[in-house]
Structure formats: C-alpha cells, structure tokens
Amino acid sequence: MKIKKNDQVVVISGEHASPQPRQVLQVLQGGEKIVVQGVNQVYKHVRRGHPKSPAGGRLHMEMPIQSSNVMYYCESCQKPTRLGLRYTLVGAKERFCKKCGTACGSVSPAKAKYSQAGK
C-alpha cells in the first residue's frame, strides 16, 4: 500500500465516510489496515492495574480500518486522489499524485541502475 503514517486521507466508504481529510496514525499488517484519527472509535474496558490505566475503567481508542476504504488527500489539488510510483532523474522512487502530478515523498533511495542523469 502506498499510504504512510502522517498522511492525510479521506474515508470514502463505511460508517465513517466523510469528505474531510484526516491523519493516518498507524499502518498495520503491511499496509492492509490503517488507524485513522477520529475514525472507528471504541471503548476498551480495562481492569485495574493495566499499564495504560492503573485505576481501570474505559479507554477511548481508535481501531484499524481496511486501507481500501480510504483515499490519499493531495494538498496541492485539494482532492482525494490515487497515488502512483515513479523514478526520479537520480534513480530514487517517489510517490506522486495521479491528478496533478506533484511529488508526495520518496519511497526508496536512489539506485544507479534507474538513474537517467548520466544518459
């Protein structure tokens, strides 16, 4: 999956679908599931003596959702969009917006065999 931690995404399907962008807090299971801020909130009941809540009670937390239910939110086009992968001139792989073509961050460092600078 091309979604990373701290990306802005829009939930497009499910109970929490809305057009407003939200932040990705965590990516789980190799990108299959993600935890999005303010989405799929539940109460977890914990016993007394738990490390997160020594007094016990209910913890308010976000649970993961399927990554296919979200789309990346591009800051430059201000729209939800798909992400693509491409190589830069120096041979580094980067993510890019499929609507406007702007770069959205690198994925891997430069490799000589993909470099087009010397050709």
N, C-alpha and C positions, 0 to 999 in steps of 0.2 A: 504494500500500500504506500502511496506517496504522501499521506498525511503524517505530519510530525507533531511532536509536543510543542505547545505555544502557538500553533497555527490558529487562524480564525476560520471557523467553519459555520455553515448554515445547516440546520437539521431539516431535511426535505421530506421525511416520512416518519410515521409513527405517532405516538401520543403527544410528543413534544415538538412537532413540526412548527416552525415559525420562520419568517424572513429575516429576523435579526441575527447578526453574527455572534458567535460565542467562541470562547477559547478552549482549546484541547488541553486537558490537564495531564493525561497519561495515554500512552499507546500500549496495548496489551496483545499477547499471543501473535506476535509477528505482524501486527497491523490489522488483524481481523476484528478486534474490538477496541474501542476508544472510550475514554472517560471525558465527558464534555461538561464544562462548568454550568451549573444550574439545570441540567437535564437528567432525568431518571433519578430523582432524589428519593431516598428511602430512609426509614429509621431502623437502626440496628440496635437491638436490645442487648446490653452487656451486663455481666454480673459484676458485683463489687470486687475490686482488686485487679481489674483489667488495666494494662499499661496506659491506654489512651484515656480511660475514665476510671480513676481509682474509687470514686464514690458509686459507680454503677449508674444505671439509667439508660437513656436512649441517646445514641449518637446519630446525628444527621449527616448523611454522606451521599455522594453520587455513585451510582453503579454504572458499569460499562454498557454501551450500546453497540450494535453492529456498525461497522465502519461504512457499509454500503448505504446507510441511512443519512449520511452527511455529504456535503459538497464543500470544497475549498472556497473561501471567500477572498477574492482578489481585491487588494486595497486600491490598485490603480484604476480598474474598471468599475469598482463598487458593485460587483455582481458575483453570485456563486458561479463557479466555473470548474471545468476539468483541468487536471494538471497533466503535462507531458514531460518527457525527459529528452534532453538533447546534450550534445557535446559542445563545449565552447572551443574557441580557436586554440587555446593552450592544451586542450585534451581533458578538461575537467567535466564531469557530468553534473548538470544542473536541472532543477525543476523550472517549468515555465507555464504561464497561463495560456490556455489554448484560445482564448478570445482575443486578448490584446498582445500576447507575445512577450510580456515582461518577465524577467527572471524572478524566481521566488526562492532562491537559495540553492546552494550546492549540495550534491548528494555524495560525490566521491572526489578525491583529489585528482590532480592532473596525471595522465598517463601518456607516455611518449608515443605509443602506437596510435592514439586517437588525436594527436596534435596535428594541426594544419598550419602552424606558424612557420615551419621550415620548408613547406612545399611550394 
